[in-house]
Amino acid sequence: SSSSESGHRTRPKSLALLASCGKPPTEFYSIHTASQLLDRAMALLAPGYNDAVLFFSLVYSCVDLALAWDKFGQCIKPLHHWLLISFLAVLTFRSFQVILLYIVDEPNGGERAESWGAHHEIFSGFRQKGALPRALAVLTWAAGLPFFAAWTAVGTSWLWQVARQTPHCVPFPAHLWFSGVWLALCYTWLGIHASLGILAVTFEWRVRRAEADLRGLADADTERRWGPVA
């Protein structure tokens, strides 16, 4: 909608319209506050040096796992399969996020990242204006996150069985401890993204409800005075 495209510049017009009609702007202030909170949270996912650390750490872990691949053969469950696929899944998911940020920011010289609700739009995909960004967002949230959640649950079961029945099948004891730490990180990662997803959906619902309220207030006079309001 036009209110999201013009970002923070449309909010004063919307608030003025509500005021001129005798309507309280509480809903819009609530949306603005939620937007700021969501942007601060999602800004933590912006690309940085941590991505380089993550990339090299996971690549090193994949190489180390490949070198010791045959030594996992005595395990009651293929724990090494779970580790490798989860490493690759995190790399793929993070790559999609960085690509989304690049695609959205690049045409506008990076200015979009400062606009109202920009991180919500980038990661949720609700208001993407291109086929590729929307496809990546949908693929990430509709397929990537559910797959990773299911695969983490599988890894939990496998690690529990290996630790109880064949704890000495791993090449080194450190592999078992590392698997436990990685499993905890996977659950932390899932929790963070699930929380951000819920916040993004809630924010989008509030924005659409406010837009519907504005459309209900609009008439010929307000269109002449303020232009399209939603």
C-alpha positions in Angstrom: 0.0 0.0 0.0 1.1 3.6 -0.4 1.4 4.1 3.3 4.2 1.6 3.6 5.9 2.8 0.4 6.2 6.4 1.7 7.3 5.2 5.1 7.6 7.7 7.9 6.6 10.6 5.6 3.0 9.3 5.5 2.4 9.1 9.2 2.0 12.8 9.8 -0.7 13.0 7.1 -2.5 10.0 8.5 -2.4 11.5 12.0 -3.6 14.9 10.7 -6.5 13.2 8.9 -7.6 11.4 12.0 -7.4 14.6 14.0 -9.4 16.5 11.4 -12.1 13.9 11.7 -12.1 13.9 15.5 -10.5 10.4 15.7 -7.8 9.6 18.3 -4.4 8.7 16.7 -3.7 6.2 19.5 -3.6 3.3 17.0 -1.0 5.0 14.8 1.2 5.9 17.8 1.0 2.2 18.8 2.0 1.1 15.4 4.9 3.6 15.4 6.1 2.3 18.8 5.8 -1.4 17.6 7.7 -0.5 14.4 10.6 1.0 16.3 10.8 -2.0 18.6 10.7 -4.4 15.7 13.3 -2.5 13.7 15.6 -2.5 16.7 15.2 -6.2 17.1 15.6 -7.0 13.4 18.5 -4.7 13.0 20.5 -7.2 15.0 20.2 -9.5 12.0 21.9 -6.9 9.7 25.1 -8.2 8.0 28.3 -7.6 9.8 31.6 -9.1 10.9 29.8 -11.8 12.8 28.7 -13.2 9.5 32.3 -13.7 8.5 32.9 -15.5 11.8 29.8 -17.6 11.3 30.8 -18.5 7.7 34.3 -19.6 8.5 33.3 -21.4 11.6 30.7 -23.5 9.8 32.9 -24.1 6.8 35.6 -25.3 9.2 33.1 -27.5 11.0 31.9 -29.0 7.7 35.5 -29.8 6.7 36.3 -31.3 10.1 33.2 -33.4 10.0 34.0 -34.7 6.5 37.5 -35.7 7.5 36.0 -37.8 10.4 33.0 -39.0 8.4 33.7 -42.7 8.5 34.5 -42.8 12.2 30.8 -42.1 13.0 29.8 -45.4 11.5 29.3 -47.2 14.8 26.8 -44.6 16.1 23.2 -45.9 16.6 22.0 -42.9 14.7 23.7 -40.9 11.9 24.6 -37.9 14.0 27.1 -36.7 11.5 24.3 -36.4 8.9 22.3 -34.2 11.2 25.3 -32.0 11.9 26.2 -31.5 8.3 22.7 -30.7 7.1 22.1 -28.3 10.0 25.4 -26.5 9.2 24.4 -26.1 5.6 20.8 -25.1 6.5 22.1 -22.2 8.7 24.5 -21.1 6.0 21.7 -21.1 3.4 19.2 -19.3 5.6 21.6 -16.6 6.5 22.7 -16.2 2.9 19.0 -15.7 1.9 18.7 -13.0 4.6 21.8 -11.1 3.4 20.7 -11.4 -0.3 17.3 -9.9 0.7 18.9 -7.0 2.4 21.2 -6.4 -0.6 18.4 -6.6 -3.1 16.1 -4.2 -1.2 18.8 -1.7 -0.2 20.8 -1.5 -3.4 18.3 0.2 -5.7 17.9 3.0 -3.2 21.5 3.5 -2.3 20.9 1.8 1.1 18.4 4.5 2.2 15.6 2.0 2.6 17.2 0.5 5.7 16.4 3.7 7.6 12.7 3.9 6.6 9.8 3.1 8.8 9.3 -0.6 9.3 12.1 -1.5 6.7 13.4 -4.5 8.5 9.9 -5.8 9.0 9.3 -5.5 5.3 12.6 -7.1 4.3 12.4 -10.2 6.5 8.7 -10.8 6.6 8.2 -10.4 2.8 4.6 -8.9 3.3 5.4 -5.8 1.3 8.2 -6.7 -1.0 7.9 -5.0 -4.4 9.9 -7.5 -6.5 9.2 -11.1 -7.4 12.7 -12.3 -6.3 12.7 -10.7 -2.9 9.1 -11.9 -2.2 10.0 -15.5 -3.4 13.1 -15.5 -1.1 11.1 -14.3 1.8 8.4 -16.9 1.3 10.9 -19.6 0.8 12.8 -18.7 3.9 9.7 -18.4 6.2 7.4 -21.0 4.7 10.0 -23.7 4.0 13.3 -22.9 5.5 12.2 -22.2 9.1 9.8 -25.2 9.4 12.4 -27.5 7.9 15.1 -26.4 10.3 12.7 -26.8 13.3 11.8 -30.3 12.2 15.4 -31.2 11.6 16.4 -29.8 15.0 13.8 -32.0 16.6 15.3 -35.0 14.7 18.7 -34.1 15.9 17.5 -33.9 19.5 16.3 -37.4 19.3 19.4 -38.7 17.6 21.8 -37.0 20.0 19.9 -38.3 23.0 20.0 -41.9 21.6 23.7 -41.7 20.7 24.6 -40.2 24.1 22.8 -42.9 26.0 23.5 -46.0 23.9 26.7 -45.4 21.8 28.5 -42.5 23.4 31.9 -43.8 22.3 31.1 -44.0 18.6 32.2 -40.4 17.9 35.8 -39.8 16.9 36.5 -37.7 19.9 34.5 -36.9 23.1 34.6 -33.3 22.1 32.3 -34.1 19.1 29.6 -35.2 21.5 29.9 -32.1 23.6 30.0 -29.9 20.5 26.9 -31.5 19.2 25.1 -30.6 22.4 26.2 -27.0 22.3 25.2 -26.8 18.6 21.8 -28.2 19.4 21.3 -25.5 22.1 22.3 -22.8 19.6 19.9 -24.2 17.1 17.0 -23.9 19.6 18.2 -20.4 20.4 18.3 -19.5 16.7 14.8 -20.9 16.2 13.4 -19.0 19.2 14.8 -15.7 18.0 13.4 -16.1 14.5 10.1 -17.3 15.7 9.7 -14.3 18.0 10.7 -11.9 15.2 8.2 -13.6 12.9 5.4 -13.2 15.4 6.3 -9.6 15.9 6.3 -9.0 12.1 2.9 -10.6 11.6 1.4 -8.7 14.5 2.9 -5.4 13.2 1.5 -6.1 9.7 -1.9 -6.9 11.1 -2.0 -3.5 13.0 -0.9 -1.6 9.9 -3.6 -3.2 7.7 -6.2 -2.5 10.3 -5.1 1.1 10.5 -5.2 1.4 6.7 -8.7 0.0 6.7 -9.7 2.6 9.3 -8.2 5.3 7.1 -10.0 4.1 4.0 -13.3 4.2 6.0 -12.7 7.8 6.8 -11.8 8.9 3.3 -14.2 10.8 1.2 -14.0 13.2 -1.7 -13.1 16.1 0.5 -10.3 14.3 2.4 -8.9 12.9 -0.9 -8.7 16.5 -2.3 -7.1 17.8 0.9 -4.7 14.9 1.7 -4.5 12.7 -1.4 -4.7 8.9 -1.1 -4.6 8.0 2.6 -4.0 4.3 2.4 
